[in-house]
């Protein structure tokens, strides 16, 4: 299981890109941290989630 | 007008001498000077932060005045010029470095290099995401305080500060964006700005937990 935004999720084996697409995140308005480190956007496609990973997807909405 | 020493004594009486020394030697960057940024800047100037780096390309518009720290007499002025005027009236000893420019991936690293803490106070979600990725990737030694979700008239108690990772804090309710709810209200935007300004002060006080 992968802990994604505080929730255990069966996303092991998926790439970050695949997970983000399935979960309907807009790649233009997010930042992704994998195990407390920022994941650069070019690495979304090649990074495969493993059991025990902690993924934090920060999604920005407009307003300020 | 009070002397510089009288100012320092007044600050020290409120924040403690040791912490005030830290505040007055700190540099904080505020990216965007709208509802969030103008309120963050005001709080930090009042607290006697040494230097603020203030960045915005826009001018004061009538539609800003319901939530931003500007005055009717400042409509049409660059927000950088207007905020510097207002901050210097509040605290004549504040040092400011204002840049009337759109912050981009190309210029951000240079403009932000001196800051101890960086506040993201944009309104556009793509710009928020761009700066977040850039700072966390390229300036990992900085503290970063971002905001997402303060629109609408929803409960004020939903606005929170989250420590996403060691040096990255996110303030807001995380969900209420402009367009999906009913506009922006001064009080709720100020709450989020206050969370950001307070997080800056806590980080400078080396109180990192939320």
Interface residues (C-beta under 8 A of the other chain):
Chain A: X28 X29 X30 X31 X33 X36 X37 X38 X40 X41 X56 X58 X59 X60 X61 X62 X63 X64
Chain B: X32 X34 X35 X36 X37 X121 X122 X123 X124 X125 X126 X128 X129 X132 X133 X136 X137 X140 X146 X147 X148 X149 X150 X151 X164 X165 X166 X168 X170 X174 X175 X176 X177 X178 X179 X180 X184 X189
